[in-house]
Amino acid sequence: MDVERRLANLEENMSIALGRLNAVHSLVVVVARQLPTDVAVRCASAAREAASRIEADLVASPLPESMILEMQRVINEGIMVLDAAAKAKQ
């Protein structure tokens, strides 16, 4: 397989993967906003606790820094959505 074709396949696969990831992210946000208040509060608390452990694992991992930063950003965004879901129903 020539380089141009391989690059085109990689770009297509990356687009598919990003599309799937964005769909899952959107679905999680919608679900989080529908949670009962007490569940949203518990989920936000658990996510905050898990974020610390995940961050420690990420720092020790060989993943690229850009990937680590994006994972941390998305986790924190999820926590913000859960917090907003908990506050909106109080």
Secondary structure, DSSP 8 states (H G I E B T S, - for coil): --HHHHHHHHHHHHHHHHHHHHHHHHHHHHHHHHS-HHHHHHHHHHHHHHHHHHHHHHHTS-S-HHHHHHHHHHHHHHHHHHHHHHHHT-
